[in-house]
Amino acid sequence: MSKLSDSLKNHKIDARRLALTSRGLERRTSEDLALVAKKAAIKAGKAEKDDAVVKQKPRSGRPVTLPQIEKAMRGETISGPAKTRLVRAVNAILEGRKKPAVGFRDLF
């Protein structure tokens, strides 16, 4: 077993709930699409460079999937961005339960 699976058992978080939460967090919104369009216009030279726009990052649009969660729970290797998304989803669930957030090192 891994630190992630132990932590999910202690906090009573189901893998399916984790996948749904990640899907909601990572879903691209109209603001994200507008931000990507503004960045493309700046890069093409059609708009003035705005530091506030350049520093913002859109959501990835790539949620954590059940196979990735199961892989992480078995202790197998997964990518760094997938680990970050997992931590973000776990913390969103814990925030809803009014519990303190966990760190990256606590899960991996």
PESUL-V547993 format. One record per residue. N is the residue number from 1. RES is the residue in one small letter. PSI is psi in whole degrees, -180 to 180 (999 if undefined). BURIAL is + if it has 16 or more other ideal C-beta (glycine too) atoms within 10 Angstrom, else -. D_FIRST is the distance of its C-alpha to the first C-alpha in whole Angstrom. Layout:
BEGIN
n	res	psi	burial	d_first
N	RES	PSI	BURIAL	D_FIRST
N	RES	PSI	BURIAL	D_FIRST
END
This chain:
BEGIN
n	res	psi	burial	d_first
1	m	164	-	0
2	s	173	-	4
3	k	-36	-	7
4	l	-48	+	8
5	s	-38	+	6
6	d	-42	-	7
7	s	-41	+	10
8	l	-36	+	11
9	k	-41	-	11
10	n	-38	-	13
11	h	0	-	16
12	k	54	-	16
13	i	127	+	16
14	d	147	-	15
15	a	-35	+	15
16	r	-38	-	18
17	r	-38	-	20
18	l	-42	+	18
19	a	-41	+	19
20	l	-41	-	23
21	t	-43	+	23
22	s	-39	+	22
23	r	-41	-	25
24	g	-36	-	27
25	l	-38	+	27
26	e	-6	+	27
27	r	135	-	30
28	r	137	-	33
29	t	177	-	36
30	s	-31	-	40
31	e	-39	-	39
32	d	-44	+	37
33	l	-37	-	39
34	a	-38	-	42
35	l	-42	+	41
36	v	-40	-	40
37	a	-41	-	43
38	k	-42	+	45
39	k	-39	+	43
40	a	-39	-	44
41	a	-39	-	48
42	i	-44	-	48
43	k	-35	-	46
44	a	-10	-	49
45	g	10	-	52
46	k	-14	-	53
47	a	157	-	52
48	e	150	-	52
49	k	127	-	49
50	d	117	-	47
51	d	-33	-	45
52	a	-39	-	43
53	v	-41	-	43
54	v	-36	-	41
55	k	-23	-	39
56	q	150	-	37
57	k	134	-	34
58	p	164	-	34
59	r	154	-	31
60	s	-32	-	29
61	g	7	-	29
62	r	95	-	26
63	p	166	+	23
64	v	134	+	19
65	t	164	-	19
66	l	-44	-	17
67	p	-37	-	16
68	q	-40	+	15
69	i	-44	+	13
70	e	-39	-	11
71	k	-45	-	11
72	a	-36	+	9
73	m	-29	+	7
74	r	-12	-	6
75	g	9	-	6
76	e	166	-	10
77	t	139	-	13
78	i	166	+	15
79	s	160	-	18
80	g	-46	-	19
81	p	-33	-	21
82	a	-38	+	19
83	k	-43	+	16
84	t	-42	-	19
85	r	-37	+	20
86	l	-45	+	17
87	v	-42	+	17
88	r	-41	+	21
89	a	-42	+	20
90	v	-44	+	18
91	n	-32	+	21
92	a	-40	-	23
93	i	-45	+	22
94	l	-35	+	21
95	e	-39	-	25
96	g	-26	-	26
97	r	7	-	25
98	k	39	-	27
99	k	158	-	24
100	p	150	-	23
101	a	153	-	22
102	v	156	+	18
103	g	171	-	19
104	f	-43	-	17
105	r	-24	-	16
106	d	-27	-	14
107	l	-26	+	12
108	f	999	+	12
END
